[in-house]
């Protein structure tokens, strides 16, 4: 049986980007340091994956200050939410096809 990969989003092929989107879809927003701690990533590794998702317009960045410290928060866009949902549906369909 041939499986169509057209429904899968290349942006989510990497497990870290998939994890980031999972966190952002489940939460209103998340800040950089909390994401870094939760996913156990280095600053550079997290930043590169966030940049890739931002380039796709799947998330947006809000920069502010808490006291004198900079704070960067990320939230999922409607485009990102729709793409993530479509990707998850494709994964679910793949699993269902494998069971038959």
N, C-alpha and C positions, 0 to 999 in steps of 0.2 A: 504494500500500500504506500503510495507516494504522499508525503506530507508537505503542504504548502507553507513556506516560510515567509510569505508576503505580509502576514499580519504581525510579525515580530518586529519590534523597533530596535534598530542597531544601537541606539543610545543606551538601551538597557541590557545589552549583551554582557557588560561588565558587572560583576556582582556588587561592587561598591556603589555604582550608580543606581543599581536596583535597590540596594539597602537605603541609600539617601532618599530616593523617591518614596520608599515605604514609610520612612520616618516622616517625611513632609506631608504625605497624603493623610497620615494618621493624626497629625498635629497641625494646629493653626500656623505655627512657625517654629523655627528652631535656630539657635545661635551657633556660630562656628565652633566655639570651644566645647559646647555640649555635644555637637555632632562628632567632633574629633574624639572626645572621651568615649561616647557611646559605641562608635564604630572602631575604636582603637587604631586610629590612623595618625600619620604624621601631618604636620601643617601643609607641607607641599603636596602630599598625595591627595589629601582632602580637597585642597584648593584646585588642583587640576581637574578633578572629577566634578566639582561644583561649577567650574568654568565651562566644562563640556555641556552640562545640563542648562546652564544659563544661555549658552550660545544657541541651543535649540529652543529657547524661550519656554522651557518647561518649569522654570522657577524664577522667582524674582528676589532681588537683594535689597534689604533696607539697612542703611548704615546710620548709626546714631552714637551718642555718647551717654554713658552711665557715669555720672560724675565727670571725671576727666579721662575715663577709659573708653576707647572706641568699642562699639559693639556692632557686629554684623549678624543680621538675622536673615533667614531664608524662608520663603514660603512657595508653595506650588501654585502655578498658574492654572487657569481653566484648560488651556492647551495641554499642559503637562499632566493634569488629572485625567483628561480624556485619552491621551497617549498611553499613560500607565494602565488605565483600565482596559484599553484595547490589547495591550501587551499581555496582561494577566489573563484575559479571555482567550488569547491565542495559546498560552501555556495550558490553560484548562482544557481547551479543545484537543491539544496534542496528547495530553494525559488520557482523555476519554477515547481517542482514536487507538491508543496503545492497548487499552483494556479490551477492545473489541477484536 
